[in-house]
């Protein structure tokens, strides 16, 4: 009698792809096109950082989230019920996402010469990114960098558009604006000097005082 010899046919690995997505959002891979001609596939193992180790995800359709932009090769290793493993590769491209910026609320009233405190913020799904922060206060003074909470003093009245710009290390940039309404401080002019006699009324004249913005509401002598 001739003994029958069973020869295992290796499985076929199909990682799907190529894949694209955005940093901070899960990307789902699909290796379900893999098969074993003479048996079943018992494991799916993924190499998502191209280091040669299939230890980043398991299963036919896993998901993975990159926290920074990335472009490279990914691999799938499938193993059949005879414990024979086969690998195949595809590519993934993870796009950078620009930050979302909030400059804060409008400032409805402030006097020239008085400091204004600003408080901005931003979010970025690319948590691996670093960022550059820039404030343009709209009055021709130099841009201020490196802080989300600067203080600025306007020299004269007017409506100023303030712009907060945040740029990530991959070049993604976004801006947001707010309006600051600055009034010039009123000018006090008591006139004088005055002279008179004790026991007699002395009349003072502050009528030369004025408000450059036309909003002076009260004059006081004292």
C-alpha positions in Angstrom: 0.0 0.0 0.0 1.0 3.5 -0.7 0.8 5.9 2.3 -1.0 9.1 1.6 1.1 12.2 2.2 -0.8 15.4 3.1 1.0 18.5 2.1 -0.2 21.7 3.7 -0.9 24.6 1.4 0.1 27.9 3.0 -2.4 30.6 3.7 -2.7 33.8 1.7 -2.3 37.1 3.6 -4.2 40.1 2.2 -3.8 43.2 4.3 -6.1 45.3 2.1 -5.2 48.9 1.6 -3.5 51.2 0.8 -5.0 53.1 3.7 -5.4 56.8 4.4 -6.7 58.8 7.4 -6.1 61.7 9.8 -4.1 61.9 12.9 -6.2 61.6 16.0 -8.9 59.5 14.3 -9.0 55.7 14.2 -8.1 53.9 10.9 -9.7 50.5 10.4 -7.7 47.8 8.6 -9.3 44.9 6.8 -7.4 41.6 6.4 -10.6 39.6 5.9 -9.5 38.9 2.3 -6.9 36.5 3.6 -7.7 32.8 3.4 -6.3 29.3 3.7 -6.9 27.0 0.7 -6.9 23.8 2.8 -7.9 24.9 6.3 -8.6 28.0 8.3 -6.7 31.0 9.5 -6.4 31.0 13.3 -4.6 34.4 13.8 -4.1 37.8 12.3 -1.2 39.9 13.6 -0.3 43.4 12.4 2.9 45.3 12.2 1.9 49.0 12.1 5.2 50.7 12.7 7.3 48.7 10.3 9.7 47.4 12.9 9.4 43.7 11.8 7.4 42.7 14.9 3.8 41.8 14.4 2.7 43.0 17.8 0.7 46.2 17.2 -2.8 44.8 16.6 -4.6 41.5 16.2 -7.8 40.3 14.5 -9.0 40.6 10.9 -10.3 44.2 11.2 -8.5 46.1 13.9 -8.4 49.9 14.3 -5.5 52.0 15.3 -5.0 55.7 16.0 -1.9 57.7 15.2 -1.3 60.8 17.3 0.9 62.4 14.7 1.1 62.3 10.9 2.8 59.2 9.5 3.5 57.5 6.2 4.9 54.1 5.8 4.6 50.3 5.3 2.3 48.1 7.4 2.3 44.3 7.5 -0.1 41.5 8.2 0.9 38.0 9.3 -1.7 35.3 9.1 -1.3 31.8 10.6 -3.3 28.7 9.6 -4.4 25.7 11.6 -1.2 23.9 10.7 0.7 26.8 12.3 2.2 28.0 9.0 2.5 31.8 8.8 2.6 34.1 5.8 3.1 37.8 5.6 2.1 40.6 3.2 2.4 44.4 3.3 0.6 47.5 2.2 0.9 51.2 3.0 -0.8 53.8 5.3 -0.8 57.5 5.0 -1.9 59.5 8.1 -2.5 63.2 7.3 -1.7 66.1 9.6 -4.7 68.0 11.0 -4.4 71.7 11.7 -5.3 72.9 15.2 -8.6 74.5 16.1 -8.1 78.0 17.6 -10.2 80.1 20.0 -8.9 83.7 20.6 -11.5 84.4 23.3 -14.4 86.8 23.7 -14.5 90.4 22.4 -13.4 93.2 24.8 -16.2 95.8 24.6 -14.6 98.6 26.6 -11.1 99.4 27.9 -9.3 102.7 28.4 -6.2 103.5 26.4 -3.2 103.1 28.7 -4.8 100.3 30.7 -3.6 96.7 30.3 -5.9 94.2 28.6 -5.6 90.5 29.6 -6.2 88.0 26.8 -6.9 84.3 27.2 -6.9 82.0 24.1 -6.9 78.3 23.5 -6.6 75.6 20.9 -7.1 71.9 20.4 -5.2 69.6 18.1 -6.0 65.9 17.4 -2.3 65.4 16.8 -1.3 65.1 20.4 2.3 64.4 19.3 2.6 67.8 17.7 4.4 70.8 19.1 3.0 74.3 18.4 3.9 77.9 17.8 1.6 80.6 19.3 1.4 84.1 17.9 -0.7 87.2 18.9 -1.2 90.2 16.6 -2.9 92.9 18.6 -3.9 94.9 15.5 -2.1 98.2 16.5 1.2 97.7 14.7 3.1 96.6 17.7 5.3 93.5 17.4 3.7 90.1 17.5 3.9 88.3 20.8 4.7 84.6 20.8 4.9 81.7 23.2 1.9 82.3 25.5 -1.9 81.8 25.4 -2.5 84.5 28.0 -0.6 87.7 27.1 -1.3 91.2 28.4 -1.3 94.2 26.1 -1.8 98.0 26.5 -3.2 100.2 23.7 -1.8 103.7 23.4 -4.8 105.2 21.8 -8.5 104.6 21.2 -10.1 102.7 18.4 -11.4 99.3 17.4 -8.6 96.7 17.1 -8.8 93.3 15.5 -6.7 90.9 17.5 -5.6 87.6 15.8 -4.4 84.5 17.5 -2.5 82.1 15.2 -1.4 78.6 16.2 0.9 76.5 13.9 1.8 72.9 14.5 5.2 71.4 13.7 3.9 70.0 10.4 2.9 73.4 9.1 -0.8 73.1 9.9 -2.0 76.6 10.9 -5.3 78.1 12.0 -6.3 81.6 13.3 -9.2 83.2 15.3 -9.9 86.8 15.9 -11.6 89.1 18.5 -12.3 92.8 18.6 -11.1 95.2 21.3 -12.9 98.5 21.7 -10.5 101.1 23.3 -11.6 104.5 24.5 -9.2 107.3 25.1 -9.2 108.4 28.7 -11.0 111.8 29.4 -8.8 114.8 29.8 -9.3 116.8 33.0 -8.7 120.6 32.9 -9.5 122.4 36.1 -8.4 125.8 34.7 -7.1 128.2 37.3 -5.2 129.0 39.4 -8.0 130.6 41.4 -7.9 133.4 44.0 -10.5 134.8 46.3 -11.4 136.0 49.7 -12.3 133.9 52.7 -16.0 134.0 53.3 -16.7 134.6 49.6 -17.6 132.0 47.0 -15.0 131.0 44.5 -16.3 129.7 41.2 -14.3 126.9 39.5 -14.5 126.1 35.8 -13.8 122.6 34.6 -15.6 123.1 31.3 -12.4 122.8 29.4 -12.2 119.1 30.3 -13.2 116.7 27.5 -13.4 113.1 26.4 -11.7 112.4 23.0 -14.4 109.7 22.5 -17.3 112.0 23.5 -18.3 109.8 26.5 -17.3 112.0 29.4 -20.2 111.8 31.9 -18.9 113.5 35.0 -16.6 116.3 36.1 -15.3 116.6 39.6 -13.4 119.3 41.5 -11.2 118.0 44.2 
